Structure formats: C-alpha cells, structure tokens
C-alpha cells in the first residue's frame, strides 16, 4: 500500500489527459478525519460548494508551493 500523500511514480507524475480535457480528481474524505471536518466547516462557513472549497485550497497550495520554490532558487 502506498504511503498517504506521496506521489506515485508512473501514476500521478504523468498526466495522460489531453490539455483540453477536464481533469476530475477524486478525494475520499472519511467521517471523523481532520480533513473531513475542515471540509465541512469550510463549505458551511464560506457558503460555497464543496468543489469551490477544493478549487480555492488548490490555488492556495499552489501559491505557497511557488513561493517556497522561488525562495529556494534565490537562496542558492
């Protein structure tokens, strides 16, 4: 079984979809997990759809990743 959160080479490192095709990721959020609690609180608190919560989280994570990558490049 793969370690949770670790990219699986040969599966998630290559995008097989064409650039103009929709990507539909699936993420199971089981009851009682911190992720599920956060998801439910965000959907209810923000008053938006679950899909919008995931989109917003994805963009925030991407922004953080780009900033970290940029800082590492500048440092050396």
mmCIF file as gemmi writes it, N, C-alpha and C atoms, coordinates in Angstrom:
data_model
loop_
_atom_site.group_PDB
_atom_site.id
_atom_site.type_symbol
_atom_site.label_atom_id
_atom_site.label_alt_id
_atom_site.label_comp_id
_atom_site.label_asym_id
_atom_site.label_entity_id
_atom_site.label_seq_id
_atom_site.pdbx_PDB_ins_code
_atom_site.Cartn_x
_atom_site.Cartn_y
_atom_site.Cartn_z
_atom_site.occupancy
_atom_site.B_iso_or_equiv
_atom_site.pdbx_formal_charge
_atom_site.auth_seq_id
_atom_site.auth_asym_id
_atom_site.pdbx_PDB_model_num
ATOM 1 N N . UNK Axp A 1 ? 0.842 -1.176 0 1 0 ? 1 A 1
ATOM 2 C CA . UNK Axp A 1 ? 0 0 0 1 0 ? 1 A 1
ATOM 3 C C . UNK Axp A 1 ? 0.89 1.243 0 1 0 ? 1 A 1
ATOM 4 N N . UNK Axp A 2 ? 0.526 2.207 -0.787 1 0 ? 2 A 1
ATOM 5 C CA . UNK Axp A 2 ? 1.317 3.427 -0.911 1 0 ? 2 A 1
ATOM 6 C C . UNK Axp A 2 ? 1.187 4.296 0.339 1 0 ? 2 A 1
ATOM 7 N N . UNK Axp A 3 ? 2.23 5.037 0.628 1 0 ? 3 A 1
ATOM 8 C CA . UNK Axp A 3 ? 2.201 5.979 1.731 1 0 ? 3 A 1
ATOM 9 C C . UNK Axp A 3 ? 1.285 7.133 1.358 1 0 ? 3 A 1
ATOM 10 N N . UNK Axp A 4 ? 0.428 7.5 2.278 1 0 ? 4 A 1
ATOM 11 C CA . UNK Axp A 4 ? -0.541 8.552 2.002 1 0 ? 4 A 1
ATOM 12 C C . UNK Axp A 4 ? 0.158 9.876 1.72 1 0 ? 4 A 1
ATOM 13 N N . UNK Axp A 5 ? -0.251 10.53 0.651 1 0 ? 5 A 1
ATOM 14 C CA . UNK Axp A 5 ? 0.27 11.835 0.311 1 0 ? 5 A 1
ATOM 15 C C . UNK Axp A 5 ? 1.537 11.822 -0.517 1 0 ? 5 A 1
ATOM 16 N N . UNK Axp A 6 ? 2.114 10.656 -0.749 1 0 ? 6 A 1
ATOM 17 C CA . UNK Axp A 6 ? 3.338 10.566 -1.542 1 0 ? 6 A 1
ATOM 18 C C . UNK Axp A 6 ? 2.957 10.286 -2.992 1 0 ? 6 A 1
ATOM 19 N N . UNK Axp A 7 ? 3.556 11.034 -3.889 1 0 ? 7 A 1
ATOM 20 C CA . UNK Axp A 7 ? 3.277 10.862 -5.307 1 0 ? 7 A 1
ATOM 21 C C . UNK Axp A 7 ? 3.705 9.479 -5.766 1 0 ? 7 A 1
ATOM 22 N N . UNK Axp A 8 ? 2.849 8.832 -6.525 1 0 ? 8 A 1
ATOM 23 C CA . UNK Axp A 8 ? 3.148 7.502 -7.041 1 0 ? 8 A 1
ATOM 24 C C . UNK Axp A 8 ? 3.697 7.628 -8.457 1 0 ? 8 A 1
ATOM 25 N N . UNK Axp A 9 ? 4.984 7.347 -8.626 1 0 ? 9 A 1
ATOM 26 C CA . UNK Axp A 9 ? 5.596 7.439 -9.948 1 0 ? 9 A 1
ATOM 27 C C . UNK Axp A 9 ? 4.889 6.509 -10.919 1 0 ? 9 A 1
ATOM 28 N N . UNK Axp A 10 ? 4.71 6.999 -12.124 1 0 ? 10 A 1
ATOM 29 C CA . UNK Axp A 10 ? 4.035 6.207 -13.134 1 0 ? 10 A 1
ATOM 30 C C . UNK Axp A 10 ? 2.533 6.359 -13.099 1 0 ? 10 A 1
ATOM 31 N N . UNK Axp A 11 ? 2.025 6.992 -12.063 1 0 ? 11 A 1
ATOM 32 C CA . UNK Axp A 11 ? 0.58 7.193 -11.969 1 0 ? 11 A 1
ATOM 33 C C . UNK Axp A 11 ? 0.257 8.677 -11.922 1 0 ? 11 A 1
ATOM 34 N N . UNK Axp A 12 ? 0.785 9.375 -10.918 1 0 ? 12 A 1
ATOM 35 C CA . UNK Axp A 12 ? 0.414 10.775 -10.755 1 0 ? 12 A 1
ATOM 36 C C . UNK Axp A 12 ? 1.478 11.742 -11.26 1 0 ? 12 A 1
ATOM 37 N N . UNK Axp A 13 ? 2.61 11.222 -11.703 1 0 ? 13 A 1
ATOM 38 C CA . UNK Axp A 13 ? 3.636 12.14 -12.199 1 0 ? 13 A 1
ATOM 39 C C . UNK Axp A 13 ? 3.446 12.462 -13.676 1 0 ? 13 A 1
ATOM 40 N N . UNK Axp A 14 ? 2.604 11.716 -14.353 1 0 ? 14 A 1
ATOM 41 C CA . UNK Axp A 14 ? 2.321 11.957 -15.766 1 0 ? 14 A 1
ATOM 42 C C . UNK Axp A 14 ? 0.826 12.185 -15.948 1 0 ? 14 A 1
ATOM 43 N N . UNK Axp A 15 ? 0.476 13.247 -16.641 1 0 ? 15 A 1
ATOM 44 C CA . UNK Axp A 15 ? -0.929 13.494 -16.927 1 0 ? 15 A 1
ATOM 45 C C . UNK Axp A 15 ? -1.249 12.91 -18.288 1 0 ? 15 A 1
ATOM 46 N N . UNK Axp A 16 ? -2.137 11.947 -18.285 1 0 ? 16 A 1
ATOM 47 C CA . UNK Axp A 16 ? -2.491 11.266 -19.522 1 0 ? 16 A 1
ATOM 48 C C . UNK Axp A 16 ? -3.609 11.978 -20.281 1 0 ? 16 A 1
ATOM 49 N N . UNK Axp A 17 ? -4.295 12.901 -19.615 1 0 ? 17 A 1
ATOM 50 C CA . UNK Axp A 17 ? -5.352 13.637 -20.279 1 0 ? 17 A 1
ATOM 51 C C . UNK Axp A 17 ? -4.745 14.647 -21.239 1 0 ? 17 A 1
ATOM 52 N N . UNK Axp A 18 ? -5.479 14.919 -22.286 1 0 ? 18 A 1
ATOM 53 C CA . UNK Axp A 18 ? -5.059 15.971 -23.201 1 0 ? 18 A 1
ATOM 54 C C . UNK Axp A 18 ? -5.265 17.309 -22.508 1 0 ? 18 A 1
ATOM 55 N N . UNK Axp A 19 ? -4.541 18.319 -22.958 1 0 ? 19 A 1
ATOM 56 C CA . UNK Axp A 19 ? -4.6 19.637 -22.33 1 0 ? 19 A 1
ATOM 57 C C . UNK Axp A 19 ? -6.009 20.225 -22.323 1 0 ? 19 A 1
ATOM 58 N N . UNK Axp A 20 ? -6.83 19.879 -23.306 1 0 ? 20 A 1
ATOM 59 C CA . UNK Axp A 20 ? -8.163 20.465 -23.39 1 0 ? 20 A 1
ATOM 60 C C . UNK Axp A 20 ? -9.238 19.6 -22.738 1 0 ? 20 A 1
ATOM 61 N N . UNK Axp A 21 ? -8.857 18.522 -22.063 1 0 ? 21 A 1
ATOM 62 C CA . UNK Axp A 21 ? -9.818 17.661 -21.377 1 0 ? 21 A 1
ATOM 63 C C . UNK Axp A 21 ? -9.909 18.03 -19.9 1 0 ? 21 A 1
ATOM 64 N N . UNK Axp A 22 ? -11.074 17.85 -19.339 1 0 ? 22 A 1
ATOM 65 C CA . UNK Axp A 22 ? -11.304 18.134 -17.928 1 0 ? 22 A 1
ATOM 66 C C . UNK Axp A 22 ? -10.667 17.061 -17.053 1 0 ? 22 A 1
ATOM 67 N N . UNK Axp A 23 ? -10.014 17.491 -15.997 1 0 ? 23 A 1
ATOM 68 C CA . UNK Axp A 23 ? -9.446 16.574 -15.01 1 0 ? 23 A 1
ATOM 69 C C . UNK Axp A 23 ? -10.418 16.544 -13.832 1 0 ? 23 A 1
ATOM 70 N N . UNK Axp A 24 ? -10.802 15.359 -13.389 1 0 ? 24 A 1
ATOM 71 C CA . UNK Axp A 24 ? -11.747 15.213 -12.28 1 0 ? 24 A 1
ATOM 72 C C . UNK Axp A 24 ? -11.109 14.389 -11.157 1 0 ? 24 A 1
ATOM 73 N N . UNK Axp A 25 ? -10.367 15.061 -10.276 1 0 ? 25 A 1
ATOM 74 C CA . UNK Axp A 25 ? -9.753 14.321 -9.168 1 0 ? 25 A 1
ATOM 75 C C . UNK Axp A 25 ? -10.813 13.845 -8.18 1 0 ? 25 A 1
ATOM 76 N N . UNK Axp A 26 ? -10.551 12.736 -7.559 1 0 ? 26 A 1
ATOM 77 C CA . UNK Axp A 26 ? -11.467 12.184 -6.565 1 0 ? 26 A 1
ATOM 78 C C . UNK Axp A 26 ? -10.711 12.016 -5.251 1 0 ? 26 A 1
ATOM 79 N N . UNK Axp A 27 ? -11.256 12.598 -4.198 1 0 ? 27 A 1
ATOM 80 C CA . UNK Axp A 27 ? -10.609 12.534 -2.891 1 0 ? 27 A 1
ATOM 81 C C . UNK Axp A 27 ? -11.639 12.081 -1.859 1 0 ? 27 A 1
ATOM 82 N N . UNK Axp A 28 ? -11.526 10.853 -1.37 1 0 ? 28 A 1
ATOM 83 C CA . UNK Axp A 28 ? -12.464 10.412 -0.338 1 0 ? 28 A 1
ATOM 84 C C . UNK Axp A 28 ? -12.129 11.06 1.011 1 0 ? 28 A 1
ATOM 85 N N . UNK Axp A 29 ? -13.13 11.637 1.645 1 0 ? 29 A 1
ATOM 86 C CA . UNK Axp A 29 ? -12.962 12.256 2.961 1 0 ? 29 A 1
ATOM 87 C C . UNK Axp A 29 ? -13.825 11.474 3.944 1 0 ? 29 A 1
ATOM 88 N N . UNK Axp A 30 ? -13.187 10.628 4.709 1 0 ? 30 A 1
ATOM 89 C CA . UNK Axp A 30 ? -13.919 9.739 5.62 1 0 ? 30 A 1
ATOM 90 C C . UNK Axp A 30 ? -14.388 10.48 6.869 1 0 ? 30 A 1
ATOM 91 N N . UNK Axp A 31 ? -15.543 10.089 7.407 1 0 ? 31 A 1
ATOM 92 C CA . UNK Axp A 31 ? -16.055 10.723 8.627 1 0 ? 31 A 1
ATOM 93 C C . UNK Axp A 31 ? -15.049 10.613 9.774 1 0 ? 31 A 1
ATOM 94 N N . UNK Axp A 32 ? -14.954 11.686 10.542 1 0 ? 32 A 1
ATOM 95 C CA . UNK Axp A 32 ? -14.085 11.684 11.715 1 0 ? 32 A 1
ATOM 96 C C . UNK Axp A 32 ? -12.652 12.086 11.453 1 0 ? 32 A 1
ATOM 97 N N . UNK Axp A 33 ? -12.279 12.272 10.185 1 0 ? 33 A 1
ATOM 98 C CA . UNK Axp A 33 ? -10.909 12.686 9.887 1 0 ? 33 A 1
ATOM 99 C C . UNK Axp A 33 ? -10.807 14.211 9.944 1 0 ? 33 A 1
ATOM 100 N N . UNK Axp A 34 ? -9.626 14.742 10.237 1 0 ? 34 A 1
ATOM 101 C CA . UNK Axp A 34 ? -9.465 16.2 10.28 1 0 ? 34 A 1
ATOM 102 C C . UNK Axp A 34 ? -9.778 16.858 8.935 1 0 ? 34 A 1
ATOM 103 N N . UNK Axp A 35 ? -9.465 16.165 7.843 1 0 ? 35 A 1
ATOM 104 C CA . UNK Axp A 35 ? -9.736 16.719 6.521 1 0 ? 35 A 1
ATOM 105 C C . UNK Axp A 35 ? -11.232 16.873 6.291 1 0 ? 35 A 1
ATOM 106 N N . UNK Axp A 36 ? -11.992 15.865 6.7 1 0 ? 36 A 1
ATOM 107 C CA . UNK Axp A 36 ? -13.452 15.91 6.525 1 0 ? 36 A 1
ATOM 108 C C . UNK Axp A 36 ? -14.055 17.032 7.359 1 0 ? 36 A 1
ATOM 109 N N . UNK Axp A 37 ? -13.579 17.169 8.6 1 0 ? 37 A 1
ATOM 110 C CA . UNK Axp A 37 ? -14.074 18.233 9.475 1 0 ? 37 A 1
ATOM 111 C C . UNK Axp A 37 ? -13.78 19.599 8.872 1 0 ? 37 A 1
ATOM 112 N N . UNK Axp A 38 ? -12.555 19.787 8.402 1 0 ? 38 A 1
ATOM 113 C CA . UNK Axp A 38 ? -12.173 21.065 7.79 1 0 ? 38 A 1
ATOM 114 C C . UNK Axp A 38 ? -13.021 21.347 6.556 1 0 ? 38 A 1
ATOM 115 N N . UNK Axp A 39 ? -13.224 20.335 5.733 1 0 ? 39 A 1
ATOM 116 C CA . UNK Axp A 39 ? -14.026 20.473 4.516 1 0 ? 39 A 1
ATOM 117 C C . UNK Axp A 39 ? -15.452 20.91 4.857 1 0 ? 39 A 1
ATOM 118 N N . UNK Axp A 40 ? -16.072 20.225 5.806 1 0 ? 40 A 1
ATOM 119 C CA . UNK Axp A 40 ? -17.449 20.549 6.177 1 0 ? 40 A 1
ATOM 120 C C . UNK Axp A 40 ? -17.551 21.951 6.777 1 0 ? 40 A 1
ATOM 121 N N . UNK Axp A 41 ? -16.573 22.329 7.61 1 0 ? 41 A 1
ATOM 122 C CA . UNK Axp A 41 ? -16.584 23.669 8.198 1 0 ? 41 A 1
ATOM 123 C C . UNK Axp A 41 ? -16.424 24.741 7.128 1 0 ? 41 A 1
ATOM 124 N N . UNK Axp A 42 ? -15.552 24.502 6.158 1 0 ? 42 A 1
ATOM 125 C CA . UNK Axp A 42 ? -15.346 25.482 5.095 1 0 ? 42 A 1
ATOM 126 C C . UNK Axp A 42 ? -16.567 25.619 4.2 1 0 ? 42 A 1
ATOM 127 N N . UNK Axp A 43 ? -17.174 24.507 3.829 1 0 ? 43 A 1
ATOM 128 C CA . UNK Axp A 43 ? -18.37 24.564 2.982 1 0 ? 43 A 1
ATOM 129 C C . UNK Axp A 43 ? -19.474 25.336 3.698 1 0 ? 43 A 1
ATOM 130 N N . UNK Axp A 44 ? -19.726 24.993 4.955 1 0 ? 44 A 1
ATOM 131 C CA . UNK Axp A 44 ? -20.788 25.658 5.711 1 0 ? 44 A 1
ATOM 132 C C . UNK Axp A 44 ? -20.434 27.113 6.02 1 0 ? 44 A 1
ATOM 133 N N . UNK Axp A 45 ? -19.202 27.344 6.442 1 0 ? 45 A 1
ATOM 134 C CA . UNK Axp A 45 ? -18.79 28.681 6.849 1 0 ? 45 A 1
ATOM 135 C C . UNK Axp A 45 ? -18.654 29.669 5.704 1 0 ? 45 A 1
ATOM 136 N N . UNK Axp A 46 ? -18.172 29.191 4.562 1 0 ? 46 A 1
ATOM 137 C CA . UNK Axp A 46 ? -17.981 30.065 3.411 1 0 ? 46 A 1
ATOM 138 C C . UNK Axp A 46 ? -19.242 30.188 2.571 1 0 ? 46 A 1
ATOM 139 N N . UNK Axp A 47 ? -20.161 29.242 2.74 1 0 ? 47 A 1
ATOM 140 C CA . UNK Axp A 47 ? -21.396 29.283 1.964 1 0 ? 47 A 1
ATOM 141 C C . UNK Axp A 47 ? -21.171 29.018 0.488 1 0 ? 47 A 1
ATOM 142 N N . UNK Axp A 48 ? -20.193 28.181 0.177 1 0 ? 48 A 1
ATOM 143 C CA . UNK Axp A 48 ? -19.898 27.838 -1.219 1 0 ? 48 A 1
ATOM 144 C C . UNK Axp A 48 ? -19.966 26.327 -1.383 1 0 ? 48 A 1
ATOM 145 N N . UNK Axp A 49 ? -19.871 25.887 -2.62 1 0 ? 49 A 1
ATOM 146 C CA . UNK Axp A 49 ? -19.919 24.452 -2.89 1 0 ? 49 A 1
ATOM 147 C C . UNK Axp A 49 ? -18.629 23.773 -2.438 1 0 ? 49 A 1
ATOM 148 N N . UNK Axp A 50 ? -18.715 22.468 -2.268 1 0 ? 50 A 1
ATOM 149 C CA . UNK Axp A 50 ? -17.532 21.692 -1.93 1 0 ? 50 A 1
ATOM 150 C C . UNK Axp A 50 ? -16.472 21.792 -3.004 1 0 ? 50 A 1
ATOM 151 N N . UNK Axp A 51 ? -16.909 21.833 -4.257 1 0 ? 51 A 1
ATOM 152 C CA . UNK Axp A 51 ? -15.96 21.959 -5.367 1 0 ? 51 A 1
ATOM 153 C C . UNK Axp A 51 ? -15.204 23.281 -5.287 1 0 ? 51 A 1
ATOM 154 N N . UNK Axp A 52 ? -15.896 24.346 -4.892 1 0 ? 52 A 1
ATOM 155 C CA . UNK Axp A 52 ? -15.24 25.648 -4.781 1 0 ? 52 A 1
ATOM 156 C C . UNK Axp A 52 ? -14.234 25.655 -3.639 1 0 ? 52 A 1
ATOM 157 N N . UNK Axp A 53 ? -14.537 24.963 -2.553 1 0 ? 53 A 1
ATOM 158 C CA . UNK Axp A 53 ? -13.587 24.834 -1.445 1 0 ? 53 A 1
ATOM 159 C C . UNK Axp A 53 ? -12.322 24.14 -1.934 1 0 ? 53 A 1
ATOM 160 N N . UNK Axp A 54 ? -12.481 23.069 -2.697 1 0 ? 54 A 1
ATOM 161 C CA . UNK Axp A 54 ? -11.326 22.329 -3.214 1 0 ? 54 A 1
ATOM 162 C C . UNK Axp A 54 ? -10.539 23.189 -4.197 1 0 ? 54 A 1
ATOM 163 N N . UNK Axp A 55 ? -11.227 23.909 -5.082 1 0 ? 55 A 1
ATOM 164 C CA . UNK Axp A 55 ? -10.534 24.794 -6.036 1 0 ? 55 A 1
ATOM 165 C C . UNK Axp A 55 ? -9.715 25.855 -5.303 1 0 ? 55 A 1
ATOM 166 N N . UNK Axp A 56 ? -10.331 26.49 -4.308 1 0 ? 56 A 1
ATOM 167 C CA . UNK Axp A 56 ? -9.648 27.536 -3.548 1 0 ? 56 A 1
ATOM 168 C C . UNK Axp A 56 ? -8.437 26.973 -2.812 1 0 ? 56 A 1
ATOM 169 N N . UNK Axp A 57 ? -8.608 25.811 -2.193 1 0 ? 57 A 1
ATOM 170 C CA . UNK Axp A 57 ? -7.495 25.174 -1.48 1 0 ? 57 A 1
ATOM 171 C C . UNK Axp A 57 ? -6.361 24.831 -2.44 1 0 ? 57 A 1
ATOM 172 N N . UNK Axp A 58 ? -6.705 24.349 -3.617 1 0 ? 58 A 1
ATOM 173 C CA . UNK Axp A 58 ? -5.697 24.001 -4.618 1 0 ? 58 A 1
ATOM 174 C C . UNK Axp A 58 ? -4.9 25.233 -5.032 1 0 ? 58 A 1
ATOM 175 N N . UNK Axp A 59 ? -5.582 26.338 -5.274 1 0 ? 59 A 1
ATOM 176 C CA . UNK Axp A 59 ? -4.884 27.561 -5.675 1 0 ? 59 A 1
ATOM 177 C C . UNK Axp A 59 ? -4.004 28.104 -4.549 1 0 ? 59 A 1
ATOM 178 N N . UNK Axp A 60 ? -4.474 28.024 -3.313 1 0 ? 60 A 1
ATOM 179 C CA . UNK Axp A 60 ? -3.666 28.473 -2.177 1 0 ? 60 A 1
ATOM 180 C C . UNK Axp A 60 ? -2.424 27.6 -2.005 1 0 ? 60 A 1
ATOM 181 N N . UNK Axp A 61 ? -2.588 26.303 -2.143 1 0 ? 61 A 1
ATOM 182 C CA . UNK Axp A 61 ? -1.448 25.389 -2.044 1 0 ? 61 A 1
ATOM 183 C C . UNK Axp A 61 ? -0.447 25.66 -3.163 1 0 ? 61 A 1
ATOM 184 N N . UNK Axp A 62 ? -0.943 25.925 -4.357 1 0 ? 62 A 1
ATOM 185 C CA . UNK Axp A 62 ? -0.06 26.219 -5.491 1 0 ? 62 A 1
ATOM 186 C C . UNK Axp A 62 ? 0.717 27.51 -5.247 1 0 ? 62 A 1
ATOM 187 N N . UNK Axp A 63 ? 0.038 28.527 -4.718 1 0 ? 63 A 1
ATOM 188 C CA . UNK Axp A 63 ? 0.703 29.794 -4.429 1 0 ? 63 A 1
ATOM 189 C C . UNK Axp A 63 ? 1.811 29.591 -3.392 1 0 ? 63 A 1
ATOM 190 N N . UNK Axp A 64 ? 1.536 28.814 -2.352 1 0 ? 64 A 1
ATOM 191 C CA . UNK Axp A 64 ? 2.529 28.518 -1.318 1 0 ? 64 A 1
ATOM 192 C C . UNK Axp A 64 ? 3.707 27.752 -1.896 1 0 ? 64 A 1
ATOM 193 N N . UNK Axp A 65 ? 3.422 26.769 -2.717 1 0 ? 65 A 1
ATOM 194 C CA . UNK Axp A 65 ? 4.469 25.954 -3.34 1 0 ? 65 A 1
ATOM 195 C C . UNK Axp A 65 ? 5.363 26.807 -4.235 1 0 ? 65 A 1
ATOM 196 N N . UNK Axp A 66 ? 4.751 27.694 -5.054 1 0 ? 66 A 1
ATOM 197 C CA . UNK Axp A 66 ? 5.545 28.555 -5.934 1 0 ? 66 A 1
ATOM 198 C C . UNK Axp A 66 ? 6.435 29.499 -5.136 1 0 ? 66 A 1
ATOM 199 N N . UNK Axp A 67 ? 5.912 30.05 -4.052 1 0 ? 67 A 1
ATOM 200 C CA . UNK Axp A 67 ? 6.703 30.959 -3.22 1 0 ? 67 A 1
ATOM 201 C C . UNK Axp A 67 ? 7.875 30.221 -2.585 1 0 ? 67 A 1
ATOM 202 N N . UNK Axp A 68 ? 7.622 29.021 -2.095 1 0 ? 68 A 1
ATOM 203 C CA . UNK Axp A 68 ? 8.684 28.215 -1.478 1 0 ? 68 A 1
ATOM 204 C C . UNK Axp A 68 ? 9.746 27.856 -2.515 1 0 ? 68 A 1
ATOM 205 N N . UNK Axp A 69 ? 9.308 27.454 -3.691 1 0 ? 69 A 1
ATOM 206 C CA . UNK Axp A 69 ? 10.237 27.089 -4.761 1 0 ? 69 A 1
ATOM 207 C C . UNK Axp A 69 ? 11.079 28.293 -5.179 1 0 ? 69 A 1
ATOM 208 N N . UNK Axp A 70 ? 10.442 29.448 -5.278 1 0 ? 70 A 1
ATOM 209 C CA . UNK Axp A 70 ? 11.154 30.668 -5.648 1 0 ? 70 A 1
ATOM 210 C C . UNK Axp A 70 ? 12.185 31.045 -4.584 1 0 ? 70 A 1
ATOM 211 N N . UNK Axp A 71 ? 11.814 30.917 -3.313 1 0 ? 71 A 1
ATOM 212 C CA . UNK Axp A 71 ? 12.74 31.236 -2.222 1 0 ? 71 A 1
ATOM 213 C C . UNK Axp A 71 ? 13.939 30.299 -2.23 1 0 ? 71 A 1
ATOM 214 N N . UNK Axp A 72 ? 13.714 29.031 -2.523 1 0 ? 72 A 1
ATOM 215 C CA . UNK Axp A 72 ? 14.822 28.072 -2.582 1 0 ? 72 A 1
ATOM 216 C C . UNK Axp A 72 ? 15.768 28.387 -3.739 1 0 ? 72 A 1
ATOM 217 N N . UNK Axp A 73 ? 15.212 28.801 -4.872 1 0 ? 73 A 1
ATOM 218 C CA . UNK Axp A 73 ? 16.056 29.146 -6.02 1 0 ? 73 A 1
ATOM 219 C C . UNK Axp A 73 ? 16.905 30.371 -5.718 1 0 ? 73 A 1
ATOM 220 N N . UNK Axp A 74 ? 16.313 31.355 -5.034 1 0 ? 74 A 1
ATOM 221 C CA . UNK Axp A 74 ? 17.048 32.573 -4.696 1 0 ? 74 A 1
ATOM 222 C C . UNK Axp A 74 ? 18.139 32.305 -3.662 1 0 ? 74 A 1
ATOM 223 N N . UNK Axp A 75 ? 17.89 31.358 -2.77 1 0 ? 75 A 1
ATOM 224 C CA . UNK Axp A 75 ? 18.853 31.049 -1.712 1 0 ? 75 A 1
ATOM 225 C C . UNK Axp A 75 ? 20.061 30.277 -2.231 1 0 ? 75 A 1
ATOM 226 N N . UNK Axp A 76 ? 19.879 29.676 -3.362 1 0 ? 76 A 1
ATOM 227 C CA . UNK Axp A 76 ? 21.079 29.036 -3.835 1 0 ? 76 A 1
ATOM 228 C C . UNK Axp A 76 ? 20.938 27.767 -4.495 1 0 ? 76 A 1
